[in-house]
Amino acid sequence: MPKPAIILLILVMVALIVGVDVTLLRNHFWARLLVNVGIVMVSGAVYLRFLR
C-alpha cells in the first residue's frame, strides 16, 4: 500500500499540471509540454530527495 505522502505528491502534481494548463498555457502547445515535463521532473526530484 502506497504511503499517504506519495499519494499527496501525485495529487498535487496533477492539480498543478491541470491548473497551469487551463489558466496560463491553453493555446501554447510547446510551452505546455515543457512546463508539464518540468513539473513532473521537479515532483520526481522531491520524491527522490524527501520521500525515498
Secondary structure, 3 states (H helix, E strand, C coil): CCCHHHHHHHHHHHHHHHHHHHHCCCCCHHHHHHHHHHHHHHHHHHHHHHHC
